């Protein structure tokens, strides 16, 4: 006679099949039509397809890498995401196990770097079947056309070049989210991986957050210290995101300094925001990443969890290609999440925040 455990496992397997099948539906069915059910909206909170920001440098793997990642994004059923320019890109070096920072911008160099990366991403995205979008309406139109909806974000506030007024310029150029800090210490606030300089958000950082709110841009607190996150939440009434992190495990793990405590996670959730579960090398395996996604949902609630792959910029990731996305959703369902809960984490939570903040 089937036990309750057997029944739950069978139900989870059925839910997994439903989620995977729905993710593979033609994108034209995203909004539904007639009697056809709508497919869930799927979203990656943070990606760097093909390391486009290094185009023209020795580190760049070539334009085909951009196109390949975007093709895999569509094949894996990921409809949209924040394609992130890197504010301190020329100042960082990705190593086998860590990121190092060297040098600093001279006057005007950050503005020139923004223009260079923006030109690269606008040229390359259409060649891989993606379209820059600035609203949810534009995003859904792109998806109906079979294209990835690419919202633009900036990782680090260096492109502001010390002037909060440049928030308006970035908005006019299509940027809809700014991650205040990255790996290079800057004047906006403190980051997780360097000693504190501002003891939270600086006066400059607070003005940036205020101007982002006025422009309906989404504040991203990835890489920020917990004290900085507290200050950002105090400075805005809007939901915020932490685009890519995971709950701490222990300090023996790679990149554990970039992981967050339950208290840190709850601060983001308390704003009504979303945390992108990060499949970094902090996770020992793909299976552990699924477990850590569940841990995060247990801490903050399913409605505050998303996926932030850091695709192509992630060090030794356990989810390294978008073709693994259906495996992630299926594994979550197998862990007992309902099809509705999996859909929320796969992108519906971000649809809510994007609609609320960006429009």
Residue frames as qw, qx, qy, qz and C-alpha x, y, z in Angstrom:
[[0.000, 0.889, 0.457, 0.000, 0.00, 0.00, 0.00],
 [0.398, 0.578, -0.058, 0.710, 1.49, 3.43, -0.91],
 [0.439, -0.512, -0.425, 0.603, 2.73, 5.41, 2.09],
 [0.060, 0.957, 0.185, -0.216, 2.35, 9.18, 2.49],
 [0.323, -0.639, 0.453, 0.532, 6.08, 9.55, 1.69],
 [0.430, 0.135, 0.762, 0.464, 5.61, 7.56, -1.52],
 [0.235, 0.808, 0.537, 0.055, 2.61, 9.72, -2.43],
 [0.108, -0.919, 0.055, 0.376, 4.57, 12.94, -1.81],
 [0.384, -0.387, 0.622, 0.562, 7.48, 11.72, -3.92],
 [0.377, 0.414, 0.748, 0.356, 5.11, 10.79, -6.75],
 [0.105, 0.924, 0.350, -0.116, 3.43, 14.19, -6.49],
 [0.247, -0.776, 0.293, 0.501, 6.81, 15.92, -6.59],
 [0.426, -0.077, 0.724, 0.537, 7.83, 13.94, -9.65],
 [0.293, 0.680, 0.643, 0.195, 4.59, 14.92, -11.36],
 [0.051, -0.954, -0.102, 0.278, 5.16, 18.57, -10.46],
 [0.392, -0.521, 0.497, 0.572, 8.72, 18.36, -11.78],
 [0.408, 0.261, 0.737, 0.472, 7.50, 17.03, -15.11],
 [0.145, 0.867, 0.477, 0.012, 4.91, 19.81, -15.27],
 [0.196, -0.877, 0.113, 0.423, 7.45, 22.55, -14.56],
 [0.406, -0.308, 0.628, 0.588, 9.98, 21.25, -17.07],
 [0.348, 0.476, 0.726, 0.354, 7.34, 20.81, -19.75],
 [0.054, 0.935, 0.326, -0.126, 6.00, 24.31, -19.12],
 [0.297, -0.730, 0.295, 0.541, 9.49, 25.84, -19.30],
 [0.375, -0.092, 0.721, 0.575, 9.90, 24.25, -22.72],
 [0.386, 0.717, 0.570, -0.110, 6.66, 25.71, -24.10],
 [0.416, 0.502, 0.274, 0.707, 6.95, 28.08, -27.07],
 [0.221, -0.210, -0.311, 0.900, 7.55, 31.58, -25.78],
 [0.232, -0.262, -0.378, -0.857, 4.53, 32.86, -27.69],
 [0.578, -0.494, -0.616, -0.204, 2.46, 31.13, -25.02],
 [0.309, 0.050, -0.537, 0.783, 4.00, 33.12, -22.16],
 [0.279, -0.010, 0.225, -0.933, 0.86, 35.22, -21.82],
 [0.414, 0.298, 0.829, -0.230, -1.50, 32.42, -22.77],
 [0.272, 0.193, -0.423, -0.842, -3.97, 32.51, -25.58],
 [0.690, -0.115, -0.470, -0.539, -7.50, 31.25, -25.78],
 [0.897, -0.386, -0.074, -0.203, -7.72, 28.00, -23.87],
 [0.761, 0.274, -0.410, 0.421, -3.93, 27.56, -23.75],
 [0.606, -0.734, -0.164, 0.261, -2.33, 27.98, -20.32],
 [0.185, 0.926, -0.283, 0.170, 0.31, 30.67, -19.88],
 [0.810, 0.093, -0.382, 0.435, 3.88, 29.51, -19.31],
 [0.509, -0.775, -0.142, 0.346, 5.58, 30.88, -16.16],
 [0.276, 0.916, -0.218, 0.191, 7.87, 33.86, -16.62],
 [0.888, -0.241, -0.047, 0.388, 11.50, 32.85, -16.05],
 [0.108, 0.955, -0.143, 0.236, 14.30, 35.24, -15.13],
 [0.787, -0.052, -0.249, 0.562, 18.02, 35.33, -14.29],
 [0.264, -0.936, -0.156, 0.174, 18.86, 38.15, -11.89],
 [0.183, -0.847, 0.405, 0.293, 22.49, 38.44, -13.04],
 [0.875, 0.176, 0.360, 0.270, 24.42, 37.37, -16.14],
 [0.039, -0.760, 0.401, 0.509, 27.40, 38.36, -18.29],
 [0.899, 0.341, 0.271, -0.043, 26.84, 36.43, -21.54],
 [0.807, 0.442, 0.020, 0.390, 30.14, 35.49, -23.14],
 [0.534, -0.512, -0.054, 0.671, 32.02, 37.95, -20.90],
 [0.406, 0.764, 0.340, 0.370, 31.01, 40.66, -23.39],
 [0.218, -0.973, 0.006, 0.074, 32.41, 43.38, -21.13],
 [0.555, -0.529, 0.460, 0.449, 35.94, 42.21, -22.00],
 [0.710, 0.604, 0.314, 0.180, 35.41, 42.56, -25.74],
 [0.368, 0.874, -0.172, 0.267, 38.60, 43.90, -27.32],
 [0.331, -0.736, 0.562, -0.183, 40.83, 42.61, -24.51],
 [0.290, 0.363, -0.884, -0.046, 43.00, 39.45, -24.28],
 [0.290, -0.005, 0.840, -0.458, 40.53, 37.93, -21.77],
 [0.644, 0.307, 0.080, -0.696, 37.61, 38.02, -24.23],
 [0.562, -0.033, 0.821, 0.095, 36.65, 34.55, -25.54],
 [0.044, 0.014, 0.679, 0.733, 35.08, 35.93, -28.73],
 [0.472, 0.022, -0.054, -0.880, 31.66, 36.92, -30.04],
 [0.604, -0.058, -0.732, -0.311, 30.61, 33.30, -30.53],
 [0.263, -0.122, -0.809, 0.511, 30.69, 32.83, -26.74],
 [0.285, 0.148, 0.263, -0.910, 28.03, 35.54, -26.37],
 [0.616, 0.101, -0.407, -0.667, 25.82, 33.97, -29.02],
 [0.494, -0.008, -0.869, 0.030, 26.25, 30.48, -27.56],
 [0.049, -0.146, -0.714, 0.683, 25.16, 31.55, -24.07],
 [0.431, 0.201, 0.097, -0.874, 22.09, 33.36, -25.41],
 [0.604, 0.086, -0.653, -0.449, 21.15, 30.35, -27.55],
 [0.388, -0.085, -0.876, 0.274, 21.43, 28.13, -24.49],
 [0.172, 0.120, 0.457, -0.864, 19.35, 30.61, -22.51],
 [0.614, 0.141, -0.195, -0.752, 16.51, 30.23, -24.99],
 [0.607, 0.085, -0.773, -0.163, 16.98, 26.45, -25.23],
 [0.261, -0.062, -0.819, 0.507, 16.88, 26.15, -21.42],
 [0.241, -0.689, -0.647, -0.219, 13.66, 28.15, -21.18],
 [0.331, -0.522, -0.291, 0.730, 15.02, 31.29, -19.49],
 [0.300, 0.805, 0.474, 0.192, 13.03, 34.18, -20.88],
 [0.099, 0.908, -0.029, 0.406, 14.82, 37.25, -19.53],
 [0.754, -0.378, -0.243, 0.479, 17.46, 38.58, -17.19],
 [0.121, -0.969, 0.119, 0.179, 19.63, 41.44, -16.03],
 [0.804, 0.366, -0.027, 0.468, 22.59, 41.58, -18.44],
 [0.453, -0.854, -0.047, 0.252, 25.23, 43.27, -16.35],
 [0.457, 0.741, -0.248, 0.425, 27.90, 45.71, -17.45],
 [0.778, -0.375, -0.292, 0.411, 30.83, 45.70, -15.00],
 [0.058, -0.995, -0.007, -0.078, 31.75, 49.05, -13.49],
 [0.364, -0.768, 0.509, 0.136, 35.19, 47.96, -12.31],
 [0.947, 0.307, 0.098, 0.001, 35.79, 45.59, -15.23],
 [0.584, 0.673, -0.330, 0.312, 39.23, 46.95, -16.22],
 [0.186, -0.698, 0.523, -0.453, 40.32, 46.89, -12.56],
 [0.784, -0.273, 0.485, -0.277, 39.63, 43.22, -11.81],
 [0.369, 0.417, -0.801, -0.222, 41.19, 39.94, -12.85],
 [0.914, -0.167, 0.063, -0.365, 39.41, 36.59, -12.58],
 [0.019, 0.518, -0.854, 0.045, 41.76, 33.92, -11.27],
 [0.453, -0.031, -0.877, -0.156, 41.26, 30.19, -10.81],
 [0.417, -0.424, -0.761, 0.260, 39.96, 30.61, -7.26],
 [0.207, -0.679, -0.357, 0.608, 39.58, 34.34, -6.58],
 [0.326, 0.844, 0.249, 0.344, 39.16, 37.84, -7.97],
 [0.537, -0.327, -0.102, 0.771, 41.97, 40.37, -7.63],
 [0.145, 0.955, 0.257, 0.005, 41.73, 44.16, -7.91],
 [0.601, -0.156, 0.121, 0.775, 44.47, 46.38, -9.32],
 [0.199, 0.164, 0.249, 0.934, 44.64, 50.10, -9.99],
 [0.132, 0.643, 0.531, -0.535, 41.93, 52.73, -10.13],
 [0.416, 0.727, 0.438, 0.326, 40.21, 54.84, -12.76],
 [0.265, -0.152, 0.008, 0.952, 41.60, 58.20, -13.75],
 [0.297, 0.502, 0.267, -0.767, 39.26, 61.12, -14.42],
 [0.549, 0.470, -0.245, -0.646, 36.87, 60.34, -17.29],
 [0.142, 0.270, -0.932, -0.198, 37.96, 56.72, -17.74],
 [0.289, 0.228, 0.863, -0.347, 34.86, 55.28, -16.08],
 [0.508, 0.583, 0.180, -0.608, 32.57, 57.20, -18.43],
 [0.381, 0.533, -0.621, -0.429, 34.53, 55.99, -21.45],
 [0.037, -0.119, 0.991, -0.051, 34.39, 52.42, -20.16],
 [0.454, 0.392, 0.623, -0.502, 30.61, 52.62, -19.78],
 [0.527, 0.621, -0.156, -0.559, 30.26, 53.82, -23.37],
 [0.221, 0.429, -0.842, -0.243, 32.53, 51.00, -24.59],
 [0.166, 0.062, 0.963, -0.204, 30.66, 48.24, -22.75],
 [0.487, 0.492, 0.416, -0.590, 27.26, 49.65, -23.69],
 [0.473, 0.574, -0.420, -0.520, 28.21, 49.72, -27.39],
 [0.106, 0.269, -0.953, -0.088, 29.45, 46.11, -27.15],
 [0.282, 0.218, 0.867, -0.348, 26.32, 44.77, -25.48],
 [0.512, 0.570, 0.201, -0.610, 23.96, 46.61, -27.83],
 [0.412, 0.531, -0.601, -0.432, 25.82, 45.25, -30.85],
 [0.109, 0.234, -0.966, 0.004, 26.17, 41.68, -29.60],
 [0.433, 0.135, 0.714, -0.533, 22.79, 40.91, -28.00],
 [0.698, 0.438, 0.019, -0.567, 20.76, 40.96, -31.25],
 [0.443, 0.468, -0.732, -0.220, 23.22, 38.50, -32.84],
 [0.078, 0.081, -0.964, 0.240, 22.27, 35.95, -30.16],
 [0.347, -0.466, -0.722, -0.375, 18.53, 36.48, -30.27],
 [0.324, -0.546, -0.549, 0.543, 18.21, 38.96, -27.40],
 [0.083, 0.717, 0.285, 0.631, 16.67, 42.43, -27.22],
 [0.186, 0.001, -0.453, 0.872, 17.38, 45.26, -24.79],
 [0.303, -0.667, -0.591, -0.337, 14.17, 46.05, -22.89],
 [0.096, 0.278, -0.370, 0.881, 13.32, 48.73, -20.35],
 [0.572, -0.152, 0.271, -0.759, 9.82, 47.75, -19.15],
 [0.485, 0.020, 0.860, -0.158, 7.91, 44.57, -18.49],
 [0.669, 0.603, 0.242, -0.361, 5.69, 45.33, -21.49],
 [0.397, 0.730, -0.512, -0.216, 8.76, 45.49, -23.74],
 [0.224, -0.378, 0.895, -0.073, 10.10, 42.33, -22.15],
 [0.626, 0.243, 0.694, -0.259, 6.93, 40.36, -22.82],
 [0.617, 0.716, -0.051, -0.323, 6.88, 41.65, -26.40],
 [0.144, 0.648, -0.738, -0.124, 10.45, 40.41, -26.88],
 [0.403, -0.127, 0.891, -0.165, 9.50, 37.01, -25.50],
 [0.695, 0.487, 0.398, -0.349, 6.49, 36.78, -27.83],
 [0.534, 0.757, -0.313, -0.209, 8.96, 37.36, -30.69],
 [0.977, 0.042, -0.127, 0.168, 11.11, 34.46, -29.47],
 [0.421, 0.601, -0.359, 0.576, 13.86, 36.69, -28.09],
 [0.552, -0.342, -0.525, 0.551, 15.48, 36.99, -24.68],
 [0.124, -0.934, -0.177, -0.284, 14.37, 40.12, -22.81],
 [0.671, 0.036, -0.289, 0.682, 17.61, 41.79, -21.74],
 [0.272, -0.954, -0.108, -0.059, 17.28, 44.37, -18.99],
 [0.555, 0.510, -0.342, 0.561, 20.57, 46.25, -18.51],
 [0.619, -0.778, -0.086, 0.068, 22.26, 46.60, -15.14],
 [0.346, 0.732, -0.445, 0.383, 25.61, 47.91, -13.91],
 [0.854, -0.353, -0.311, 0.224, 27.69, 45.93, -11.45],
 [0.509, -0.295, -0.135, 0.797, 29.27, 48.61, -9.28],
 [0.116, 0.922, 0.330, -0.167, 28.55, 52.35, -9.33],
 [0.507, -0.343, 0.281, 0.739, 31.86, 53.35, -10.91],
 [0.313, 0.442, 0.560, 0.626, 30.16, 54.46, -14.13],
 [0.132, -0.921, -0.367, 0.004, 28.61, 57.35, -12.18],
 [0.552, 0.396, -0.123, 0.723, 32.14, 58.78, -11.91],
 [0.295, -0.202, -0.472, 0.806, 31.38, 60.37, -8.55],
 [0.239, 0.001, -0.077, -0.968, 28.32, 62.25, -9.81],
 [0.333, 0.291, 0.829, -0.342, 24.89, 61.05, -8.59],
 [0.456, 0.574, 0.031, -0.679, 23.33, 63.06, -11.42],
 [0.229, 0.368, -0.787, -0.439, 24.67, 60.50, -13.87],
 [0.367, 0.206, 0.871, -0.255, 21.94, 58.14, -12.66],
 [0.521, 0.638, 0.217, -0.524, 19.71, 60.03, -15.09],
 [0.317, 0.618, -0.587, -0.416, 22.19, 59.45, -17.94],
 [0.095, -0.153, 0.983, 0.028, 22.39, 55.71, -17.24],
 [0.461, 0.418, 0.669, -0.407, 18.59, 55.54, -17.16],
 [0.483, 0.693, -0.094, -0.527, 18.37, 57.34, -20.49],
 [0.249, 0.507, -0.779, -0.272, 20.81, 54.78, -21.93],
 [0.773, -0.040, -0.514, -0.368, 18.52, 51.93, -20.86],
 [0.307, 0.143, -0.824, 0.454, 20.05, 50.87, -17.52],
 [0.595, -0.511, -0.292, -0.548, 17.36, 49.75, -15.08],
 [0.821, -0.556, -0.112, 0.062, 19.39, 48.51, -12.12],
 [0.277, 0.725, -0.504, 0.378, 22.61, 49.54, -10.40],
 [0.856, -0.330, -0.315, 0.241, 24.51, 47.23, -8.08],
 [0.179, -0.978, 0.090, -0.055, 26.15, 49.76, -5.78],
 [0.264, -0.725, 0.632, 0.072, 29.40, 47.88, -5.12],
 [0.912, 0.287, -0.288, -0.058, 31.41, 45.07, -6.67],
 [0.887, -0.147, -0.188, 0.396, 35.01, 44.01, -5.94],
 [0.416, 0.324, -0.138, 0.839, 36.84, 47.36, -6.16],
 [0.210, -0.583, -0.520, 0.587, 36.19, 49.56, -3.11],
 [0.159, 0.514, 0.366, 0.759, 34.26, 52.66, -4.13],
 [0.014, -0.132, 0.302, -0.944, 32.64, 55.77, -2.69],
 [0.546, -0.330, -0.411, -0.651, 29.06, 54.40, -2.54],
 [0.779, -0.476, 0.152, -0.379, 29.34, 52.01, 0.39],
 [0.315, -0.514, 0.796, -0.055, 31.10, 49.07, 1.97],
 [0.766, 0.228, -0.498, -0.336, 31.43, 45.66, 0.36],
 [0.933, -0.334, 0.020, -0.135, 31.68, 42.18, 1.82],
 [0.929, 0.117, -0.057, 0.346, 35.21, 41.40, 0.72],
 [0.417, 0.468, -0.220, 0.748, 37.11, 44.54, 1.85],
 [0.291, -0.324, -0.564, 0.701, 37.52, 46.38, 5.17],
 [0.031, 0.852, 0.522, -0.026, 34.80, 48.93, 5.94],
 [0.351, 0.170, 0.054, 0.919, 35.44, 52.49, 4.79],
 [0.238, -0.376, -0.189, -0.875, 32.02, 54.10, 5.21],
 [0.136, 0.087, 0.830, -0.533, 30.39, 51.89, 7.86],
 [0.437, 0.545, 0.667, -0.260, 27.49, 51.29, 5.55],
 [0.438, 0.693, 0.424, 0.383, 26.15, 53.46, 2.76],
 [0.352, -0.145, -0.045, 0.923, 27.96, 56.76, 2.19],
 [0.230, 0.618, 0.246, -0.710, 26.22, 60.12, 1.66],
 [0.235, 0.381, -0.599, -0.664, 27.00, 59.67, -2.04],
 [0.082, -0.095, -0.982, -0.144, 25.45, 56.21, -1.96],
 [0.152, 0.517, 0.690, -0.484, 22.30, 57.49, -0.27],
 [0.291, 0.585, -0.080, -0.753, 21.88, 60.14, -2.95],
 [0.184, 0.215, -0.829, -0.482, 22.37, 57.51, -5.67],
 [0.014, 0.306, 0.945, -0.115, 19.66, 55.32, -4.09],
 [0.213, 0.592, 0.399, -0.667, 17.34, 58.33, -3.84],
 [0.293, 0.509, -0.379, -0.715, 17.84, 59.21, -7.50],
 [0.103, 0.033, -0.955, -0.276, 17.37, 55.58, -8.53],
 [0.138, 0.451, 0.804, -0.363, 14.05, 55.60, -6.72],
 [0.274, 0.623, 0.088, -0.728, 12.98, 58.75, -8.54],
 [0.328, 0.441, -0.615, -0.565, 13.87, 57.10, -11.86],
 [0.912, 0.003, 0.175, -0.372, 12.23, 53.80, -10.91],
 [0.547, 0.488, -0.678, 0.063, 15.50, 51.89, -11.12],
 [0.908, -0.355, -0.208, -0.083, 16.07, 48.75, -9.08],
 [0.150, -0.781, 0.566, -0.218, 18.74, 48.88, -6.35],
 [0.923, 0.076, -0.373, 0.057, 20.94, 45.77, -6.22],
 [0.404, -0.798, 0.395, -0.210, 22.87, 45.07, -2.99],
 [0.973, 0.077, -0.083, 0.203, 24.92, 42.08, -4.17],
 [0.656, 0.296, -0.279, 0.636, 28.49, 42.25, -2.81],
 [0.157, -0.699, 0.140, -0.683, 27.40, 44.86, -0.23],
 [0.171, 0.085, -0.802, 0.567, 28.10, 44.47, 3.49],
 [0.225, -0.575, -0.786, 0.030, 25.11, 43.85, 5.71],
 [0.164, -0.578, -0.291, 0.745, 25.45, 47.34, 7.19],
 [0.050, 0.182, -0.420, -0.888, 25.27, 48.79, 3.67],
 [0.200, -0.341, -0.836, -0.381, 22.17, 46.70, 2.91],
 [0.202, -0.618, -0.633, 0.419, 20.47, 48.02, 6.06],
 [0.066, -0.492, -0.002, 0.868, 21.18, 51.59, 4.94],
 [0.098, -0.027, -0.660, -0.745, 19.86, 50.95, 1.42],
 [0.213, -0.508, -0.829, -0.097, 16.59, 49.60, 2.80],
 [0.181, -0.646, -0.417, 0.613, 16.28, 52.69, 5.00],
 [0.074, -0.385, 0.247, 0.886, 16.94, 54.96, 2.00],
 [0.301, 0.017, -0.618, -0.726, 14.16, 53.58, -0.24],
 [0.642, 0.051, 0.436, -0.629, 10.54, 52.51, 0.00],
 [0.757, 0.377, -0.362, -0.392, 10.91, 50.18, -3.00],
 [0.966, -0.153, 0.199, 0.062, 11.79, 46.48, -2.98],
 [0.048, 0.772, -0.603, -0.198, 15.48, 45.78, -3.57],
 [0.970, 0.164, -0.174, -0.037, 17.30, 42.78, -4.98],
 [0.402, -0.632, 0.643, 0.160, 20.41, 40.91, -3.98],
 [0.697, 0.489, -0.302, -0.429, 21.07, 39.53, -7.42],
 [0.842, 0.227, -0.488, 0.041, 23.47, 36.70, -6.66],
 [0.104, -0.520, 0.718, -0.452, 24.45, 35.13, -3.36],
 [0.745, -0.178, -0.630, -0.127, 23.81, 32.07, -1.20],
 [0.651, -0.724, 0.074, -0.215, 23.58, 31.34, 2.51],
 [0.031, 0.697, -0.696, 0.170, 26.90, 30.84, 4.28],
 [0.929, -0.067, -0.362, -0.045, 28.10, 27.32, 4.85],
 [0.712, -0.611, 0.058, 0.342, 31.59, 27.52, 6.39],
 [0.032, 0.910, -0.286, -0.299, 34.74, 29.51, 5.73],
 [0.531, -0.272, 0.719, 0.356, 36.53, 26.54, 4.18],
 [0.583, 0.577, 0.561, 0.110, 34.34, 26.96, 1.09],
 [0.346, 0.130, 0.322, 0.871, 35.46, 28.99, -1.92],
 [0.097, -0.406, -0.298, -0.858, 33.82, 32.42, -2.09],
 [0.382, -0.562, -0.713, 0.173, 32.18, 31.99, 1.31],
 [0.196, -0.311, -0.202, 0.908, 33.01, 35.64, 2.01],
 [0.224, -0.031, -0.384, -0.895, 30.42, 36.44, -0.66],
 [0.370, -0.418, -0.817, -0.144, 27.76, 34.33, 1.02],
 [0.268, -0.485, 0.092, -0.828, 25.24, 35.85, 3.43],
 [0.035, 0.038, 0.856, -0.515, 23.82, 35.08, 6.85],
 [0.057, -0.577, -0.808, -0.105, 20.11, 34.41, 7.45],
 [0.114, -0.731, -0.329, 0.587, 19.83, 37.87, 9.08],
 [0.087, -0.366, 0.419, 0.826, 21.37, 39.49, 5.99],
 [0.015, -0.231, -0.839, -0.493, 18.91, 37.62, 3.76],
 [0.085, -0.666, -0.718, 0.183, 15.91, 38.63, 5.87],
 [0.076, -0.581, -0.051, 0.808, 16.79, 42.32, 5.50],
 [0.073, 0.124, -0.624, -0.768, 16.44, 42.02, 1.71],
 [0.150, -0.399, -0.882, -0.202, 13.24, 40.00, 2.02],
 [0.117, -0.600, -0.553, 0.566, 11.86, 42.57, 4.45],
 [0.069, 0.391, -0.192, -0.897, 11.92, 45.16, 1.67],
 [0.743, 0.453, 0.291, -0.397, 9.69, 42.91, -0.42],
 [0.304, 0.708, -0.544, -0.334, 12.65, 42.06, -2.62],
 [0.984, 0.166, -0.037, -0.061, 14.25, 38.97, -4.13],
 [0.373, -0.657, 0.629, 0.183, 17.56, 37.16, -3.59],
 [0.759, 0.475, -0.378, -0.234, 19.07, 35.37, -6.57],
 [0.877, -0.334, 0.340, 0.063, 20.31, 31.93, -5.50],
 [0.239, 0.819, -0.495, -0.163, 23.92, 31.81, -6.73],
 [0.999, 0.026, 0.031, 0.022, 25.34, 28.51, -8.07],
 [0.172, 0.838, -0.500, 0.133, 28.92, 29.48, -7.23],
 [0.625, 0.252, -0.704, 0.223, 31.76, 27.29, -6.02],
 [0.332, -0.358, 0.553, -0.675, 30.54, 27.89, -2.46],
 [0.902, 0.027, 0.162, -0.398, 28.24, 24.99, -3.34],
 [0.429, -0.408, 0.784, 0.185, 30.13, 21.70, -3.51],
 [0.210, 0.143, 0.890, 0.378, 27.86, 20.32, -6.23],
 [0.305, -0.242, -0.437, -0.811, 24.71, 20.98, -8.23],
 [0.543, -0.456, -0.701, -0.072, 22.78, 18.82, -5.76],
 [0.394, -0.397, -0.456, 0.693, 24.02, 20.94, -2.87],
 [0.028, -0.037, -0.151, -0.987, 23.02, 24.10, -4.74],
 [0.459, -0.411, -0.595, -0.516, 19.48, 22.76, -4.89],
 [0.563, -0.475, -0.598, 0.316, 19.64, 22.08, -1.15],
 [0.299, -0.240, -0.204, 0.901, 20.97, 25.59, -0.54],
 [0.216, -0.269, -0.376, -0.860, 18.17, 27.10, -2.63],
 [0.570, -0.510, -0.619, -0.176, 15.76, 25.23, -0.35],
 [0.499, -0.360, -0.438, 0.655, 17.60, 26.54, 2.74],
 [0.075, 0.023, 0.057, 0.995, 17.24, 30.07, 1.42],
 [0.414, -0.387, -0.505, -0.651, 13.51, 29.58, 0.80],
 [0.595, -0.472, -0.626, 0.178, 13.13, 28.19, 4.31],
 [0.384, -0.263, -0.291, 0.836, 14.78, 31.34, 5.74],
 [0.051, 0.201, -0.046, -0.977, 13.08, 34.11, 3.74],
 [0.586, 0.467, 0.480, -0.457, 10.05, 32.46, 2.16],
 [0.608, 0.283, 0.630, 0.392, 9.58, 31.17, -1.37],
 [0.282, 0.895, 0.339, 0.070, 8.27, 34.56, -2.52],
 [0.118, -0.945, 0.250, 0.175, 11.70, 36.17, -1.97],
 [0.604, -0.319, 0.639, 0.354, 13.88, 33.65, -3.85],
 [0.664, 0.692, -0.094, -0.267, 15.02, 33.78, -7.48],
 [0.896, 0.038, 0.209, 0.390, 17.96, 32.59, -9.56],
 [0.100, 0.949, -0.253, -0.157, 21.12, 34.64, -10.06],
 [0.968, 0.132, 0.047, 0.208, 23.52, 32.54, -12.11],
 [0.225, -0.810, 0.380, 0.387, 26.29, 35.12, -12.73],
 [0.888, 0.310, 0.319, 0.114, 26.50, 33.23, -16.01],
 [0.721, 0.542, -0.041, 0.429, 29.93, 33.30, -17.69],
 [0.073, 0.749, -0.357, 0.553, 31.33, 35.48, -14.89],
 [0.799, -0.518, 0.148, -0.268, 30.99, 32.87, -12.15],
 [0.082, 0.602, -0.789, 0.091, 34.05, 31.09, -10.73],
 [0.124, 0.093, -0.987, 0.053, 33.74, 27.30, -10.97],
 [0.585, -0.068, 0.124, -0.799, 29.93, 27.31, -11.05],
 [0.320, 0.028, 0.939, -0.121, 27.85, 24.22, -10.34],
 [0.525, 0.672, 0.513, -0.103, 25.21, 25.46, -12.79],
 [0.359, -0.416, 0.392, 0.738, 27.44, 26.39, -15.71],
 [0.027, -0.069, -0.652, -0.755, 25.03, 26.34, -18.66],
 [0.495, 0.042, 0.142, -0.856, 21.43, 27.36, -19.13],
 [0.647, 0.026, -0.672, -0.358, 20.63, 23.88, -20.37],
 [0.319, -0.078, -0.840, 0.432, 20.77, 22.95, -16.64],
 [0.299, -0.148, 0.189, -0.924, 17.92, 25.32, -15.79],
 [0.766, -0.172, -0.338, -0.520, 15.17, 22.68, -16.27],
 [0.663, -0.026, -0.692, 0.284, 17.22, 20.34, -14.06],
 [0.084, 0.110, -0.491, 0.860, 17.17, 22.98, -11.29],
 [0.545, -0.138, 0.012, -0.827, 13.41, 23.49, -11.47],
 [0.808, -0.071, -0.533, -0.241, 12.80, 19.74, -11.61],
 [0.511, 0.044, -0.693, 0.507, 15.07, 19.17, -8.61],
 [0.182, -0.147, 0.361, -0.903, 13.22, 21.83, -6.60],
 [0.734, -0.117, -0.213, -0.634, 9.94, 20.11, -7.39],
 [0.766, 0.010, -0.639, 0.070, 11.44, 16.79, -6.35],
 [0.261, 0.098, -0.622, 0.732, 12.33, 18.40, -3.02],
 [0.091, -0.525, -0.787, 0.309, 8.65, 18.99, -2.36],
 [0.098, 0.357, 0.029, -0.928, 8.02, 22.47, -3.75],
 [0.547, 0.576, 0.570, -0.210, 4.74, 22.83, -5.61],
 [0.522, 0.440, 0.437, 0.585, 4.67, 23.78, -9.28],
 [0.025, -0.948, -0.210, -0.238, 3.46, 27.24, -8.25],
 [0.535, -0.788, 0.174, 0.250, 6.36, 27.68, -5.79],
 [0.682, -0.062, 0.435, 0.585, 8.90, 26.56, -8.39],
 [0.344, 0.703, 0.395, 0.481, 7.42, 29.03, -10.88],
 [0.254, -0.965, -0.064, 0.007, 7.76, 31.81, -8.31],
 [0.594, -0.602, 0.344, 0.407, 11.46, 31.08, -7.76],
 [0.642, 0.200, 0.520, 0.527, 12.10, 30.57, -11.47],
 [0.239, 0.207, 0.284, 0.905, 10.96, 34.10, -12.29],
 [0.209, -0.726, -0.555, -0.348, 7.48, 35.06, -11.14],
 [0.477, -0.694, -0.271, 0.466, 8.88, 36.72, -8.01],
 [0.348, -0.241, 0.229, 0.877, 11.03, 38.94, -10.21],
 [0.029, 0.502, 0.601, 0.622, 8.08, 39.70, -12.47],
 [0.344, -0.811, -0.469, 0.067, 6.35, 41.11, -9.39],
 [0.456, -0.614, -0.020, 0.645, 9.33, 43.25, -8.37],
 [0.308, 0.042, 0.456, 0.834, 10.07, 44.46, -11.89],
 [0.063, -0.651, -0.606, -0.453, 6.44, 45.44, -12.41],
 [0.402, -0.812, -0.364, 0.215, 6.33, 47.24, -9.08],
 [0.442, -0.607, 0.111, 0.651, 9.61, 49.14, -9.39],
 [0.248, -0.167, 0.530, 0.794, 10.35, 49.55, -13.11],
 [0.504, 0.452, 0.198, -0.708, 6.82, 49.29, -14.49]]
